[in-house]
Amino acid sequence: MRSKPRAAAALPFDLHSPRRVSSLSCSLLSPIRDAVETRVVDAALRALAVRQNAEPCGQPTRLVTTRSG
């Protein structure tokens, strides 16, 4: 006895639709974009910290002490 052929499962998108590619690329690019933005922000914060700690005009910071009495 032969069984009836099963109907193909309904897909939420058309396989041949150009919109399928854009929706796939958007879903793949979102995590990539987030990772890149995070790295850019991290690099900017590191550069800012280095710049704030840099010596003025390249001169080393001298510790000035005062002697009392």
Secondary structure, DSSP 8 states (H G I E B T S, - for coil): -----------SS-TT-HHHHHHHHHHHHHHHHHHHHHHHHHHHHHHHHHHHHS-GGG-----------
